[in-house]
Amino acid sequence: QIDLPKSTTCILTVSDLNGRIVYQDNQARLNSGRYVYPIKADLSSGAYFVTLAFDNDYKTLKVVKL
């Protein structure tokens, strides 16, 4: 989930622990507001880094798929 204070273009990237990109989604322009960002990828069980880049900022989370 992400709260966008203003309209922006977002890029979602999922990387494995070795830094390889296993999924990327370039979203169109999103208006300000709260979004739940679905990851539409068939990922194996394991740990991943999920990065959401927008404007000149980004947020990265480490997630584990069971």
Phi and psi in degrees as a GROMACS rama.xvg file:
@    title "Ramachandran Plot"
@    xaxis  label "Phi"
@    yaxis  label "Psi"
@TYPE xy
-140.027  141.593  ILE-2
-106.523  117.455  ASP-3
-100.611  121.678  LEU-4
-75.2588  -19.7414  PRO-5
-150.717  168.99  LYS-6
-62.2065  139.276  SER-7
-161.77  167.698  THR-8
-103.608  132.606  THR-9
-114.745  146.767  CYS-10
-127.278  122.227  ILE-11
-102.24  127.81  LEU-12
-128.647  133.498  THR-13
-115.344  125.545  VAL-14
-121.694  148.797  SER-15
-81.5927  179.476  ASP-16
-68.7853  -13.8768  LEU-17
-90.9977  0.724318  ASN-18
88.567  2.2682  GLY-19
-76.6418  132.246  ARG-20
-74.9167  122.109  ILE-21
-106.408  -11.2751  VAL-22
-161.734  139.055  TYR-23
-146.137  138.909  GLN-24
-134.677  118.018  ASP-25
-94.6539  106.58  ASN-26
-83.7876  152.141  GLN-27
-70.6213  -179.854  ALA-28
-61.8261  130.62  ARG-29
-110.493  139.624  LEU-30
-75.466  166.31  ASN-31
-62.3841  151.691  SER-32
139.37  -173.043  GLY-33
-100.298  132.852  ARG-34
-129.67  142.674  TYR-35
-102.877  121.672  VAL-36
-102.118  102.703  TYR-37
-73.0989  142.636  PRO-38
-103.364  110.985  ILE-39
-99.329  69.2245  LYS-40
-137.502  148.753  ALA-41
-94.0312  89.14  ASP-42
-100.906  143.104  LEU-43
-72.8313  162.82  SER-44
-61.0254  142.704  SER-45
148.233  -173.419  GLY-46
-99.1805  144.618  ALA-47
-142.925  157.862  TYR-48
-105.906  127.707  PHE-49
-110.923  120.769  VAL-50
-119.004  129.792  THR-51
-114.375  112.98  LEU-52
-102.561  136.322  ALA-53
-153.082  139.78  PHE-54
48.4519  -124.903  ASP-55
-108.905  31.6109  ASN-56
-136.044  165.587  ASP-57
-156.127  158.26  TYR-58
-128.571  133.968  LYS-59
-125.307  133.864  THR-60
-125.964  144.115  LEU-61
-94.8388  126.694  LYS-62
-126.027  154.507  VAL-63
-123.352  125.472  VAL-64
-97.2832  124.662  LYS-65
